[in-house]
Amino acid sequence: MSETIDRAEIARDFHQAVNMTAAALEKWLATEHSRAVGDSHLPGGDGGESTGHKSGRRIIELLHKKQAELTDDDLAHMRKVTGYVHRHIAQRPAGDVGETKWRYSLMNWGHDPLK
């Protein structure tokens, strides 16, 4: 498979996994719910910005780029985001997920499971 096809496939998978717009994600990341979830808030975490929140800021940048502008580092992050979203969706808890840390964490990664 050529590099062009790989790049296109990575971008396509990313845009399927990330179902929030850059504006919606930016607005979400400014909320207290967004900042309250993630690995920095677990026992032993440093209490700073979580991995997901930091990733969300990077996702906003990626959503503003044209495919031809994407670097190898960008593509690696896009694959990471796609993998995280797919793994996390598979762990969906039972019941209403509207106001859960599970949903909030996914939203930090650009995916709202209620969309």
ABEGO torsion letter per residue (X at the ends): XBAAAAAAAAAAAAAAABABBAAAAAAAAABAAAAABEAAABBGBAGBBBAAAAAAAAAAAAAABBAAABBAAAAAAAAAAAAAAAAAAAABBBEBAABBAAAAAAAAAGBBAAX
